[in-house]
Amino acid sequence: MRTRITEMFGIEAPIFAFTHTPRVAIEATNAGGMGALACSYFQPDELDLILADMDAKTNGRPYCIDVLFANKVGTVMPLSERLNVLPEEHLDFVEKVLSEGGIAPLSPEAEAEMLRAKPPGRGHTEEGVMEVIEVVLRHPQARFVVSAMGAPPPYVVEMLHARGIKVGAMAGSAEHALKHVEAGVDVVIAQGSEAGGHTGSISSMVLWPEVVETVAPVPVLAAGGIGSGRQMAAAHVLGAEGVWCGTIWLGTSESELNPEMRRRYIAARSQDAIQQKYTTGKPLRTLRSKWTDAWSAPGAPQPLPLASQKLLVAPALKRIELANAVDYMSYMAGQIVGRIKKEQTTRELMQAMRREFERALDDLHRHRDETVAVGERDEGR
Ligand SMILES: Cc1cc2nc3c(=O)[nH]c(=O)nc-3n(C[C@H](O)[C@H](O)[C@H](O)COP(=O)(O)O)c2cc1C
C-alpha cells in the first residue's frame, strides 16, 4: 500500500476519509488512513476546540482539513436580512413547501442560535476560509489542507508551504486540475460526477486517468464512487495513488446521521443520489427527498446564486432537521450510497477496504500470471 502519497504524509494506507464529523476523522486517522475534516462551517473558536480534541485523540498522526475557495459566491448577507433581500417568489415557495409538509416554524431560541452561526455562504469566501486557516495553523498535526470548488490563491499555497503543510485541490475536469497545479498544489483530487456533494459532469472512470495524465508528475487521489477495496484497486490501476471517499463513511456509527437518516442511507439505491441545484445554486449530489422533489416540480422557482440560495434554504433545512422530518431531509450522498448495507464502525470499514484492496491486487497479479502462462503455452504450440 505504499505510494508517493503514503510517503508524503507517513501514513499506512492512502485512504482519505472526508467528513463533517470529527469522530469519523479521528477514527480514520487512527486506523492508518487520514481523516479530512470539513472546516468551513465552524466558527473559529469552535474549530479551535475541535482541532485540539483531534490533536489529543490522534497520537501525533497527521490529519487533513478541507476548505471551500468557491469562485462565484455572490453577496454574503446575514440571516437577519433574508426577508429584505430575497425574492418574494422564492420565500413564498419555501414557506408553501414547508407548511404543506406540516413542518413547524423555528422557535425564537432556534432562530437566535442560527443568527449566531456563520452567515450562509461566508465559509465559501476568501475571508471566511482565511479565518479557518488561521486556526488550522495553530494545530501542527494538520499537515494537509484541501480546497474544494476552486483553486486556492497562490499566496495561500505559499503561506501553507512555508509552514510545511501540503496543499491539495479538488477537480472535476482536467482543465480545473491544471489550474490547481499552476496555483502550486502538491496533490490533485480528481472527483467524478457520481460523488456526493458538489460535482462536475464527468464520471470517475473517464476523469481519473485524464487528470493523472494531465497533471503528471503531481500525484492524484481518486474520488467519486469509491466504497470498497476493489474500487480502490481500480483507481490504482487508472493511475491514482490513493482514494478520497465521502459518502461511504455516512453509514458508520460515528457519522453525523441520526438513526432514522442512517436507515434511509442503508435503504437507498444508487439512483436515489441525485444532482440538484436547490441547496447552493450549484450542482450538488444529495439524497432524493420530498424537499428535492418539490424543487424539481413544474412551477418551482429557479435557484439563486450560491450565497442567496443558501440564505434562502438554511433556515428551511434547520426547520426540517428540528422537526426530524426525515422524508424531507436531503443531505449529501453519492451514488455509492447504494453500497451502504449496514451500520459499521469507521475502523471496521477502513480495515475491510484495506483487506479487499490487497486481495484485489493479488487477484490482478494472479490473473496476469495466468494470462502470461497461457500466452507462453500458446506460443509453444
Ligand atoms: C455528506 C457530504 C458532504 C460533503 N461536503 C463537502 C465539503 O464541504 N467540501 C468538500 O470539499 N467536499 C465535500 N463533499 C465531497 C467529498 O469531499 C468527496 O469528494 C466525495 O464525497 C467523494 O465521492 P463519494 O461521495 O462518492 O465518496 C461532501 C460529500 C458528502 C458525501
The ligand as an SDF file (V2000), in Angstrom:
LIG
                    3D

 31 33  0  0  0  0  0  0  0  0999 V2000
  -22.0600   14.4680    3.1610 C   0  0  0  0  0  0  0  0  0  0  0  0
  -21.0420   15.0450    2.2130 C   0  0  0  0  0  0  0  0  0  0  0  0
  -20.6470   16.3630    2.3750 C   0  0  0  0  0  0  0  0  0  0  0  0
  -19.6670   16.9000    1.5390 C   0  0  0  0  0  0  0  0  0  0  0  0
  -19.2360   18.1780    1.7690 N   0  0  0  0  0  0  0  0  0  0  0  0
  -18.1120   18.6070    1.1470 C   0  0  0  0  0  0  0  0  0  0  0  0
  -17.4780   19.8240    1.5700 C   0  0  0  0  0  0  0  0  0  0  0  0
  -17.9500   20.5350    2.4490 O   0  0  0  0  0  0  0  0  0  0  0  0
  -16.2870   20.1220    0.9980 N   0  0  0  0  0  0  0  0  0  0  0  0
  -15.7160   19.3270    0.0420 C   0  0  0  0  0  0  0  0  0  0  0  0
  -14.6150   19.6010   -0.3950 O   0  0  0  0  0  0  0  0  0  0  0  0
  -16.3250   18.2160   -0.4000 N   0  0  0  0  0  0  0  0  0  0  0  0
  -17.4820   17.8250    0.1450 C   0  0  0  0  0  0  0  0  0  0  0  0
  -18.0370   16.6410   -0.2310 N   0  0  0  0  0  0  0  0  0  0  0  0
  -17.4050   15.8380   -1.2950 C   0  0  0  0  0  0  0  0  0  0  0  0
  -16.2820   14.9560   -0.7140 C   0  0  0  0  0  0  0  0  0  0  0  0
  -15.1530   15.7400   -0.3910 O   0  0  0  0  0  0  0  0  0  0  0  0
  -15.8090   13.8750   -1.6910 C   0  0  0  0  0  0  0  0  0  0  0  0
  -15.1460   14.4410   -2.7840 O   0  0  0  0  0  0  0  0  0  0  0  0
  -16.9030   12.9750   -2.2190 C   0  0  0  0  0  0  0  0  0  0  0  0
  -17.7310   12.5690   -1.1730 O   0  0  0  0  0  0  0  0  0  0  0  0
  -16.2720   11.7630   -2.8940 C   0  0  0  0  0  0  0  0  0  0  0  0
  -17.2200   10.9700   -3.5290 O   0  0  0  0  0  0  0  0  0  0  0  0
  -18.1110    9.8490   -2.7840 P   0  0  0  0  0  0  0  0  0  0  0  0
  -19.1600   10.6170   -2.0880 O   0  0  0  0  0  0  0  0  0  0  0  0
  -18.6090    9.0260   -3.8990 O   0  0  0  0  0  0  0  0  0  0  0  0
  -17.1990    9.1180   -1.8560 O   0  0  0  0  0  0  0  0  0  0  0  0
  -19.0880   16.1040    0.5130 C   0  0  0  0  0  0  0  0  0  0  0  0
  -19.5490   14.7950    0.3260 C   0  0  0  0  0  0  0  0  0  0  0  0
  -20.5180   14.2710    1.1460 C   0  0  0  0  0  0  0  0  0  0  0  0
  -20.9930   12.8740    0.9150 C   0  0  0  0  0  0  0  0  0  0  0  0
  1  2  1  0
  2  3  1  0
  2 30  2  0
  3  4  2  0
  4  5  1  0
  4 28  1  0
  5  6  2  0
  6  7  1  0
  6 13  1  0
  7  8  2  0
  7  9  1  0
  9 10  1  0
 10 11  2  0
 10 12  1  0
 12 13  2  0
 13 14  1  0
 14 15  1  0
 14 28  1  0
 15 16  1  0
 16 17  1  0
 16 18  1  0
 18 19  1  0
 18 20  1  0
 20 21  1  0
 20 22  1  0
 22 23  1  0
 23 24  1  0
 24 25  2  0
 24 26  1  0
 24 27  1  0
 28 29  2  0
 29 30  1  0
 30 31  1  0
M  END
$$$$
